[in-house]
């Protein structure tokens, strides 16, 4: 390989999430390149008080009891992932429009995150949303703390797939009965594997620097443990998900190797 047959890059969108990322792309022929991305985020994003305004089922009275609780949580977007992509260029390598086919694999440990556009809103066991994100509240026994609380519907059934429910007290079993959503109040630790397709555009700024725009969609298989996020360590289930949607998005600064 010779000059301008290779490039290093960083995705500015990933940088904005504190994710360390590095891409390496090299030319296979006049219109084909192989692009390899590695992403790594080891950080805890911050500690915060989060409250749950819970209405929990009390079997002694046959009804729900409302109260506020609070805990200090660690927001995290920890992961390590790799995503190789084979690219076909319409003009020539590293110039103009391209289409790609990619694979992705990774490990993740994420939780206590508030996502944009109401992604990850909390659901009950029937899959119904429990309203918007939390509102300001003062929890019981924490009079000097103003935190965010979520309202829950009561439920008479245990969380689906609850691990070792005979070892859980009733408040754990009936705790909101979340479905697969709830990244604000739960944490998820596991792995993923999948594939997708993408489109992008490489805009040359100078002999060495370029900007790259790319977006892709695809599939990912996820297997993970779900933890109740009052402490983000109490396991409440093991789940498998089949994800279809965006699998790649980028605004990258590219440096052509000399």
Helices and strands as residue ranges (DSSP letters): E 6-11, H 12-15, E 20-29, E 32-41, E 44-58, E 63-89, E 96-111, G 116-118, E 135-137, E 147-149, G 165-167, H 170-173, E 186-204, E 209-228, E 234-256
